């Protein structure tokens, strides 16, 4: 089965993910990658991302995703996202803390493209949110989201909770009122569980997410190709390799075909059990 | 050299890990690059594993090569394997270069093979005519092809295991101690 066929029948996701970098201006308690200020950047590289995106589109991938670290700590990120969005629908994950001044102006070309910026916001009140994500995070996010929305840039809000099924309905309603007030409709609000990988393992948080729980979504990083964007995690400063597909990331066909082979060998009925994005 | 334990084994590497117990250091190190592991181990397994050539003959090649290349890991590991394949302690010592091969081995075909391995492992350019003549008399053409490839694959592993300093398993070291072949 070709990569395009594997995508067409849903054997693997049509979205190709890139880990742009691993450093971040926050130090969230449940971070998959132990990202923080001062950690090794492990930057994938602008040219490499563009080159692999081109290969991926030719192979039949239908969308791109970019995550980190905080991707927008890299100066070229708005321009890179515009380049990716000019080719295929693109989502970029951000903590939403760096959208002001020059960076905000650089984001403006994204308004005309199929691009969404997914920003994390976990609680409707500053204290609870900032306890997980760091001081001043809430304020910066509620300031940044309307700025992006006002410029016509697509925004999604991602809420990450210990157990979404046990979430306080009143708190969730306040959170939804908040994102609606910021111009983000309900269909662009995703609620997902903390994944028990990376720093969440150290802090004993989240749900198990291994081969059986995650769907196959090719994810390229400076360390190689992984099974899912939830796979290239870091614990105690060491990269997890349990969901490593290959060290080879180019030509993209190679890890893509390996991923399709892996997905094809999953036991029947072994669908991803966690709907996390 | 990081050795990847079972819980961190990449998906493509998992079939090469045993259901119980630790993987070999070669497997656990190659797992860092799963796309290389999944072609290397079947290749090595095909060349060094069961085939038309008997295990004793293959171990003569492997242990001799490893000793000539001074690969501690391979010598220790294949000393134990060689004993399991029926080689005597004296034959093992001879292959390891501790004793003269001619003083221990009596089979002319095996002595021709040892000379061939010596030429393949440490020689440069074509093997000497005399060595080639003895080898072609002692072995069929398919056997010579296969055993030369056994030597080549062993040389590759010798350099890999030596350069990366792979550790010999405690069980193997204990066995060598018991046999007086440490």
Interface residues (C-beta under 8 A of the other chain):
Chain A: X211 X227 X240 X241 X242 X243 X244 X245 X246 X247 X248 X254 X258 X262
Chain B: X4 X7 X8 X9 X10 X11 X12 X31 X32 X33 X34 X35 X36
